[in-house]
Amino acid sequence: MDTFRVWVRPLDYEYLICVDGFQNARWLVDQLGRSFVFRSSQPISQDSDSALCTFQVPCGPLLSLTRLQKLLTDLPEVTLLRVAVAM
């Protein structure tokens, strides 16, 4: 599998994960589910004008942003890009 880009943006009670490509997003949901990060997520949505897909993962006391980023960077297929968060 080729590498693909992933962005993570914290929201109020969940993390918005943006992925290059629908198949990559499906694969990533499966990989995160195997890590017991979450039991379910919002359905994957795809921007009609690009290949970017998004899904949301619930926040919790066991899943900080740092831990989620570590899980993503541990996957050799993922290139995690940093997103500036507006305050």
Beta strands, then each sheet from edge to edge (+ up, - down):
strand 1: 4-10
strand 2: 14-20
strand 3: 45-46
strand 4: 52-58
strand 5: 78-81
sheet 1: 3+ 4- 2+ 1- 5-
end
